[in-house]
Amino acid sequence: APSTSLDSSGFPQVYQRDEGAMLYLGVLLPGYAARENLSLTVNAAEVELIGEISAFEGPFSPSVDSSNSVAGPFGPFQRKVRLMHPVDTSTPVEAEMKHGIVEYRFLKGFS
């Protein structure tokens, strides 16, 4: 059974539902039945990057990893990043990989 949490400490009330790989966040807005009548921005001022580097693309071989290299940032990493401006997480996030850079494009939210 999924785990559910309700927070009524402020308006609007919110609930969270943990269903394994997915976490749902619900915002309880009485009086609204359709999104067309509602303008809502979900702001985030901080993101957390979590990943793991297991191999590099090598210029002359298929890959470089910890078995054929003694240096390099192999293994897991985690870092919190405070954003220059809050972003709207209710819109799709675009991600692009280019020459060793993963770039995310967010829509700006409200300050």
C-alpha positions as CSV (number, residue, x, y, z in Angstrom):
1,A,0.0,0.0,0.0
2,P,1.3,3.5,-0.8
3,S,2.5,5.7,2.0
4,T,0.6,9.1,2.2
5,S,1.3,12.3,4.1
6,L,-0.9,15.3,4.6
7,D,0.3,18.8,5.5
8,S,-2.4,21.2,6.7
9,S,-0.1,23.7,8.4
10,G,-0.7,26.4,5.7
11,F,-2.9,27.2,2.7
12,P,-3.2,25.4,0.4
13,Q,-3.1,22.0,2.0
14,V,-0.8,19.5,0.3
15,Y,-0.4,15.8,0.3
16,Q,2.3,13.5,-0.8
17,R,1.9,9.8,-1.9
18,D,4.9,7.5,-2.3
19,E,4.3,4.8,-4.8
20,G,7.7,3.2,-5.1
21,A,9.6,4.8,-8.1
22,M,7.1,7.7,-8.2
23,L,6.3,10.4,-5.6
24,Y,3.1,12.4,-6.1
25,L,2.4,15.9,-4.7
26,G,-1.2,17.0,-4.5
27,V,-2.3,20.6,-3.9
28,L,-5.9,20.9,-2.5
29,L,-7.6,23.9,-4.1
30,P,-11.3,24.0,-3.3
31,G,-13.4,25.6,-6.0
32,Y,-11.3,24.6,-9.0
33,A,-12.2,21.7,-11.2
34,A,-10.3,22.4,-14.4
35,R,-6.7,23.7,-15.0
36,E,-8.0,26.2,-17.6
37,N,-9.4,28.3,-14.8
38,L,-6.2,28.3,-12.7
39,S,-2.8,29.9,-13.0
40,L,-0.4,28.2,-10.7
41,T,3.4,28.2,-10.7
42,V,5.3,25.6,-8.7
43,N,8.5,27.4,-7.7
44,A,11.8,25.7,-6.7
45,A,14.8,27.7,-5.6
46,E,17.1,24.8,-5.1
47,V,17.8,21.6,-7.0
48,E,19.9,18.5,-5.9
49,L,22.0,16.8,-8.5
50,I,22.5,13.1,-7.8
51,G,24.4,10.7,-10.2
52,E,27.2,8.3,-10.7
53,I,30.1,8.3,-13.2
54,S,31.0,4.8,-14.2
55,A,32.9,5.4,-17.5
56,F,34.1,8.1,-19.8
57,E,34.0,8.1,-23.6
58,G,37.6,7.7,-24.7
59,P,38.9,9.3,-27.9
60,F,40.7,6.1,-29.1
61,S,38.9,3.3,-27.2
62,P,35.3,2.5,-26.4
63,S,35.5,3.8,-22.8
64,V,37.7,4.7,-19.9
65,D,36.6,3.4,-16.5
66,S,38.1,2.5,-13.1
67,S,39.5,-0.8,-14.5
68,N,41.8,1.0,-17.0
69,S,42.5,4.3,-15.2
70,V,43.7,5.2,-11.7
71,A,42.5,8.9,-11.9
72,G,39.2,10.5,-12.6
73,P,36.0,11.3,-10.7
74,F,34.5,7.8,-10.9
75,G,31.7,6.9,-8.5
76,P,28.6,8.5,-7.1
77,F,28.2,12.3,-6.6
78,Q,25.6,14.5,-4.9
79,R,25.4,18.3,-4.9
80,K,22.8,20.9,-3.9
81,V,22.6,24.0,-6.2
82,R,20.9,27.2,-5.2
83,L,19.4,28.7,-8.3
84,M,19.9,32.3,-9.4
85,H,16.1,32.7,-9.8
86,P,13.3,30.4,-8.8
87,V,12.1,28.1,-11.6
88,D,8.6,26.8,-12.4
89,T,8.6,23.0,-12.0
90,S,5.0,22.6,-13.2
91,T,6.3,22.9,-16.8
92,P,8.3,20.2,-18.6
93,V,12.1,20.5,-18.1
94,E,14.2,20.2,-21.2
95,A,17.6,18.5,-21.0
96,E,20.3,18.4,-23.7
97,M,23.7,16.6,-23.7
98,K,26.5,18.3,-25.6
99,H,30.2,17.6,-25.3
100,G,30.4,16.7,-21.7
101,I,27.7,19.2,-20.5
102,V,24.2,18.3,-19.5
103,E,22.1,21.4,-19.7
104,Y,18.7,21.8,-18.2
105,R,16.3,24.5,-19.4
106,F,13.6,25.7,-16.9
107,L,10.9,28.3,-17.2
108,K,11.4,31.0,-14.6
109,G,9.0,31.2,-11.8
110,F,8.0,34.0,-9.4
111,S,10.5,35.7,-7.0
